[in-house]
Amino acid sequence: MTELVAGEAAPGFSLLDAAGTRVSLADFAPGQVILYIYPAALTPGCTVEAIDFSAAAAAFAQAGYHILGLSPDSPDKLTRFVTKNDLTVTLLSDPELTVIKAYGGWGDRVIWGKALTGVIRSTFVIDVDAEGRGVIVDAQYGVRAKGHVDRLRTALQV
């Protein structure tokens, strides 16, 4: 797995959200995006992370950040996730794993002592210029869902 680092170009994307609307990184030009990659909607850790990001969405927005969640789930499953948990962040669907892999969010990981290949929980802070090109400001791999949003808020002073 190739990991992105600060200063590198952020891979562009255009994916469907939970409502079936196409969302591109360039849509947020100029601006800042927090893209978080999570393994699966409607699972305990991913639910904690999504609820925490939703609870902090207004503070992030006030600081100029747009929050996007990304998983391999279908738009239909994302809709159920949003509805069940009253989520306010935009969730994107990448069933072919194209964008997840481009961001280095797919690879080997260990869960409960067992080695698996799958989605690696990751978060990226991206600066999108006026032309819609993104640059990685921060890349975090293998983050833990619980407390992650609070740690990110502290790091970004949000």
PAGUDO-724753 format. One record per residue (C-alpha): residue number from 1; residue in three letters; x, y, z. Coordinates in nm, 4 decimals, decimal comma. Example, Ala and Ser with C-alpha at 12.3 -4.5 7.8 and 13.67 -1.06 7.14 Angstrom:
BEGIN
resi=1 | resn=ala | px=1,2300 | py=-0,4500 | pz=0,7800 $
resi=2 | resn=ser | px=1,3670 | py=-0,1060 | pz=0,7140 $
//
This chain:
BEGIN
resi=1 | resn=met | px=0,0000 | py=0,0000 | pz=0,0000 $
resi=2 | resn=thr | px=0,1291 | py=0,3444 | pz=-0,0914 $
resi=3 | resn=glu | px=0,0480 | py=0,6063 | pz=0,1670 $
resi=4 | resn=leu | px=-0,0065 | py=0,9697 | pz=0,0786 $
resi=5 | resn=val | px=0,1877 | py=1,2352 | pz=0,2666 $
resi=6 | resn=ala | px=0,1485 | py=1,6082 | pz=0,3214 $
resi=7 | resn=gly | px=0,2318 | py=1,8102 | pz=0,0115 $
resi=8 | resn=glu | px=0,1314 | py=1,5416 | pz=-0,2398 $
resi=9 | resn=ala | px=-0,1527 | py=1,5828 | pz=-0,4854 $
resi=10 | resn=ala | px=-0,4834 | py=1,4497 | pz=-0,3574 $
resi=11 | resn=pro | px=-0,6414 | py=1,2096 | pz=-0,6060 $
resi=12 | resn=gly | px=-0,9487 | py=1,3650 | pz=-0,7656 $
resi=13 | resn=phe | px=-1,2773 | py=1,1792 | pz=-0,7518 $
resi=14 | resn=ser | px=-1,6397 | py=1,1876 | pz=-0,8572 $
resi=15 | resn=leu | px=-1,8635 | py=0,9474 | pz=-0,6644 $
resi=16 | resn=leu | px=-2,2283 | py=0,9038 | pz=-0,5700 $
resi=17 | resn=asp | px=-2,3421 | py=1,0074 | pz=-0,2236 $
resi=18 | resn=ala | px=-2,6180 | py=0,8482 | pz=-0,0145 $
resi=19 | resn=ala | px=-2,8836 | py=1,0401 | pz=-0,2098 $
resi=20 | resn=gly | px=-2,7431 | py=0,9304 | pz=-0,5470 $
resi=21 | resn=thr | px=-2,5950 | py=1,2741 | pz=-0,6225 $
resi=22 | resn=arg | px=-2,2512 | py=1,2871 | pz=-0,7836 $
resi=23 | resn=val | px=-1,9936 | py=1,4600 | pz=-0,5616 $
resi=24 | resn=ser | px=-1,6442 | py=1,5553 | pz=-0,6767 $
resi=25 | resn=leu | px=-1,3441 | py=1,6860 | pz=-0,4880 $
resi=26 | resn=ala | px=-1,3453 | py=1,9821 | pz=-0,7278 $
resi=27 | resn=asp | px=-1,6943 | py=2,0772 | pz=-0,6019 $
resi=28 | resn=phe | px=-1,5287 | py=2,2207 | pz=-0,2913 $
resi=29 | resn=ala | px=-1,2959 | py=2,4617 | pz=-0,4755 $
resi=30 | resn=pro | px=-1,1568 | py=2,6677 | pz=-0,3269 $
resi=31 | resn=gly | px=-1,1783 | py=2,5220 | pz=0,0190 $
resi=32 | resn=gln | px=-1,0754 | py=2,2573 | pz=0,2643 $
resi=33 | resn=val | px=-1,2042 | py=1,9031 | pz=0,2838 $
resi=34 | resn=ile | px=-1,1780 | py=1,6371 | pz=0,5502 $
resi=35 | resn=leu | px=-1,2091 | py=1,3000 | pz=0,3769 $
resi=36 | resn=tyr | px=-1,2420 | py=1,0070 | pz=0,6119 $
resi=37 | resn=ile | px=-1,2359 | py=0,6490 | pz=0,4889 $
resi=38 | resn=tyr | px=-1,4168 | py=0,3874 | pz=0,6954 $
resi=39 | resn=pro | px=-1,4691 | py=0,0123 | pz=0,6435 $
resi=40 | resn=ala | px=-1,8471 | py=-0,0339 | pz=0,6550 $
resi=41 | resn=ala | px=-2,1656 | py=0,1562 | pz=0,7311 $
resi=42 | resn=leu | px=-2,3885 | py=0,0321 | pz=1,0126 $
resi=43 | resn=thr | px=-2,1012 | py=-0,1248 | pz=1,2081 $
resi=44 | resn=pro | px=-2,0163 | py=-0,0164 | pz=1,5636 $
resi=45 | resn=gly | px=-1,6849 | py=0,1673 | pz=1,5089 $
resi=46 | resn=cys | px=-1,7959 | py=0,3308 | pz=1,1860 $
resi=47 | resn=thr | px=-2,1186 | py=0,4436 | pz=1,3513 $
resi=48 | resn=val | px=-1,9264 | py=0,6059 | pz=1,6375 $
resi=49 | resn=glu | px=-1,7020 | py=0,7897 | pz=1,3918 $
resi=50 | resn=ala | px=-1,9901 | py=0,9067 | pz=1,1699 $
resi=51 | resn=ile | px=-2,1957 | py=1,0283 | pz=1,4669 $
resi=52 | resn=asp | px=-1,8923 | py=1,2117 | pz=1,6063 $
resi=53 | resn=phe | px=-1,8215 | py=1,3805 | pz=1,2714 $
resi=54 | resn=ser | px=-2,1899 | py=1,4774 | pz=1,2429 $
resi=55 | resn=ala | px=-2,1902 | py=1,6224 | pz=1,5944 $
resi=56 | resn=ala | px=-1,8822 | py=1,8310 | pz=1,5092 $
resi=57 | resn=ala | px=-1,9913 | py=1,9249 | pz=1,1547 $
resi=58 | resn=ala | px=-2,1015 | py=2,2777 | pz=1,2450 $
resi=59 | resn=ala | px=-1,7704 | py=2,3549 | pz=1,4181 $
resi=60 | resn=phe | px=-1,5740 | py=2,2162 | pz=1,1234 $
resi=61 | resn=ala | px=-1,7903 | py=2,4155 | pz=0,8786 $
resi=62 | resn=gln | px=-1,7380 | py=2,7339 | pz=1,0773 $
resi=63 | resn=ala | px=-1,3613 | py=2,6734 | pz=1,0473 $
resi=64 | resn=gly | px=-1,4013 | py=2,6252 | pz=0,6699 $
resi=65 | resn=tyr | px=-1,3929 | py=2,2440 | pz=0,6434 $
resi=66 | resn=his | px=-1,6310 | py=2,0222 | pz=0,4452 $
resi=67 | resn=ile | px=-1,6587 | py=1,6654 | pz=0,5773 $
resi=68 | resn=leu | px=-1,6863 | py=1,3687 | pz=0,3433 $
resi=69 | resn=gly | px=-1,7039 | py=1,0052 | pz=0,4533 $
resi=70 | resn=leu | px=-1,6012 | py=0,7331 | pz=0,2071 $
resi=71 | resn=ser | px=-1,6677 | py=0,3589 | pz=0,2154 $
resi=72 | resn=pro | px=-1,7267 | py=0,0696 | pz=-0,0253 $
resi=73 | resn=asp | px=-2,0956 | py=0,0659 | pz=0,0679 $
resi=74 | resn=ser | px=-2,3719 | py=0,1186 | pz=-0,1889 $
resi=75 | resn=pro | px=-2,5706 | py=0,4445 | pz=-0,1878 $
resi=76 | resn=asp | px=-2,8728 | py=0,2469 | pz=-0,0594 $
resi=77 | resn=lys | px=-2,6809 | py=0,1188 | pz=0,2429 $
resi=78 | resn=leu | px=-2,5447 | py=0,4690 | pz=0,3043 $
resi=79 | resn=thr | px=-2,9017 | py=0,6040 | pz=0,3005 $
resi=80 | resn=arg | px=-3,0014 | py=0,3515 | pz=0,5690 $
resi=81 | resn=phe | px=-2,6914 | py=0,4523 | pz=0,7707 $
resi=82 | resn=val | px=-2,7757 | py=0,8227 | pz=0,7452 $
resi=83 | resn=thr | px=-3,1407 | py=0,7684 | pz=0,8339 $
resi=84 | resn=lys | px=-3,0803 | py=0,5313 | pz=1,1247 $
resi=85 | resn=asn | px=-2,8232 | py=0,7612 | pz=1,2886 $
resi=86 | resn=asp | px=-2,9429 | py=1,1098 | pz=1,1825 $
resi=87 | resn=leu | px=-2,6070 | py=1,1758 | pz=1,0170 $
resi=88 | resn=thr | px=-2,5388 | py=1,5196 | pz=0,8709 $
resi=89 | resn=val | px=-2,2093 | py=1,4539 | pz=0,6914 $
resi=90 | resn=thr | px=-2,1890 | py=1,3623 | pz=0,3233 $
resi=91 | resn=leu | px=-2,1201 | py=0,9915 | pz=0,2721 $
resi=92 | resn=leu | px=-1,9745 | py=0,8704 | pz=-0,0571 $
resi=93 | resn=ser | px=-1,9944 | py=0,5271 | pz=-0,2186 $
resi=94 | resn=asp | px=-1,6859 | py=0,3588 | pz=-0,3726 $
resi=95 | resn=pro | px=-1,7876 | py=-0,0049 | pz=-0,4322 $
resi=96 | resn=glu | px=-1,5055 | py=-0,0586 | pz=-0,6841 $
resi=97 | resn=leu | px=-1,2530 | py=0,0714 | pz=-0,4247 $
resi=98 | resn=thr | px=-1,0949 | py=0,2981 | pz=-0,6866 $
resi=99 | resn=val | px=-1,0717 | py=0,6092 | pz=-0,4700 $
resi=100 | resn=ile | px=-1,0114 | py=0,4175 | pz=-0,1484 $
resi=101 | resn=lys | px=-0,7084 | py=0,2489 | pz=-0,3082 $
resi=102 | resn=ala | px=-0,5874 | py=0,5767 | pz=-0,4644 $
resi=103 | resn=tyr | px=-0,5743 | py=0,7266 | pz=-0,1133 $
resi=104 | resn=gly | px=-0,3932 | py=0,4218 | pz=0,0285 $
resi=105 | resn=gly | px=-0,6979 | py=0,3180 | pz=0,2285 $
resi=106 | resn=trp | px=-0,6867 | py=-0,0487 | pz=0,1254 $
resi=107 | resn=gly | px=-0,4347 | py=-0,3009 | pz=0,2480 $
resi=108 | resn=asp | px=-0,3294 | py=-0,5353 | pz=0,5217 $
resi=109 | resn=arg | px=-0,4444 | py=-0,4694 | pz=0,8760 $
resi=110 | resn=val | px=-0,4769 | py=-0,6641 | pz=1,1985 $
resi=111 | resn=ile | px=-0,8101 | py=-0,6961 | pz=1,3784 $
resi=112 | resn=trp | px=-0,8304 | py=-0,8850 | pz=1,7064 $
resi=113 | resn=gly | px=-0,4933 | py=-1,0427 | pz=1,6292 $
resi=114 | resn=lys | px=-0,6005 | py=-1,1662 | pz=1,2863 $
resi=115 | resn=ala | px=-0,4359 | py=-1,0375 | pz=0,9663 $
resi=116 | resn=leu | px=-0,6873 | py=-0,9234 | pz=0,7038 $
resi=117 | resn=thr | px=-0,6851 | py=-0,7294 | pz=0,3798 $
resi=118 | resn=gly | px=-0,9483 | py=-0,4577 | pz=0,3670 $
resi=119 | resn=val | px=-1,0318 | py=-0,0943 | pz=0,4198 $
resi=120 | resn=ile | px=-0,7895 | py=0,0898 | pz=0,6472 $
resi=121 | resn=arg | px=-0,9612 | py=0,3578 | pz=0,8545 $
resi=122 | resn=ser | px=-0,7913 | py=0,6771 | pz=0,7363 $
resi=123 | resn=thr | px=-0,8431 | py=1,0523 | pz=0,7393 $
resi=124 | resn=phe | px=-0,7123 | py=1,3215 | pz=0,5054 $
resi=125 | resn=val | px=-0,7175 | py=1,6974 | pz=0,5316 $
resi=126 | resn=ile | px=-0,7149 | py=1,8356 | pz=0,1779 $
resi=127 | resn=asp | px=-0,6691 | py=2,1909 | pz=0,0518 $
resi=128 | resn=val | px=-0,8601 | py=2,2338 | pz=-0,2753 $
resi=129 | resn=asp | px=-0,7428 | py=2,5227 | pz=-0,4944 $
resi=130 | resn=ala | px=-0,9602 | py=2,7436 | pz=-0,7164 $
resi=131 | resn=glu | px=-0,9118 | py=2,5039 | pz=-1,0108 $
resi=132 | resn=gly | px=-1,0367 | py=2,2079 | pz=-0,8056 $
resi=133 | resn=arg | px=-0,6979 | py=2,0438 | pz=-0,7532 $
resi=134 | resn=gly | px=-0,6353 | py=1,9056 | pz=-0,4070 $
resi=135 | resn=val | px=-0,3186 | py=1,8884 | pz=-0,2011 $
resi=136 | resn=ile | px=-0,2835 | py=1,6668 | pz=0,1050 $
resi=137 | resn=val | px=-0,2324 | py=1,8765 | pz=0,4185 $
resi=138 | resn=asp | px=-0,2431 | py=1,5797 | pz=0,6583 $
resi=139 | resn=ala | px=-0,2799 | py=1,2037 | pz=0,6091 $
resi=140 | resn=gln | px=-0,3617 | py=0,9710 | pz=0,8980 $
resi=141 | resn=tyr | px=-0,3735 | py=0,5924 | pz=0,8550 $
resi=142 | resn=gly | px=-0,4959 | py=0,3254 | pz=1,0931 $
resi=143 | resn=val | px=-0,6882 | py=0,5698 | pz=1,3113 $
resi=144 | resn=arg | px=-0,9105 | py=0,4450 | pz=1,5906 $
resi=145 | resn=ala | px=-1,2747 | py=0,5471 | pz=1,5596 $
resi=146 | resn=lys | px=-1,3331 | py=0,6305 | pz=1,9255 $
resi=147 | resn=gly | px=-1,1981 | py=0,9770 | pz=2,0024 $
resi=148 | resn=his | px=-1,0690 | py=1,0332 | pz=1,6504 $
resi=149 | resn=val | px=-1,2856 | py=1,3374 | pz=1,5773 $
resi=150 | resn=asp | px=-1,1841 | py=1,5034 | pz=1,9051 $
resi=151 | resn=arg | px=-0,8155 | py=1,4410 | pz=1,8284 $
resi=152 | resn=leu | px=-0,8620 | py=1,5866 | pz=1,4789 $
resi=153 | resn=arg | px=-1,0414 | py=1,8921 | pz=1,6168 $
resi=154 | resn=thr | px=-0,7534 | py=1,9503 | pz=1,8564 $
resi=155 | resn=ala | px=-0,4937 | py=1,9115 | pz=1,5801 $
resi=156 | resn=leu | px=-0,6830 | py=2,1515 | pz=1,3497 $
resi=157 | resn=gln | px=-0,7768 | py=2,3846 | pz=1,6367 $
resi=158 | resn=val | px=-1,1475 | py=2,3583 | pz=1,5546 $
//
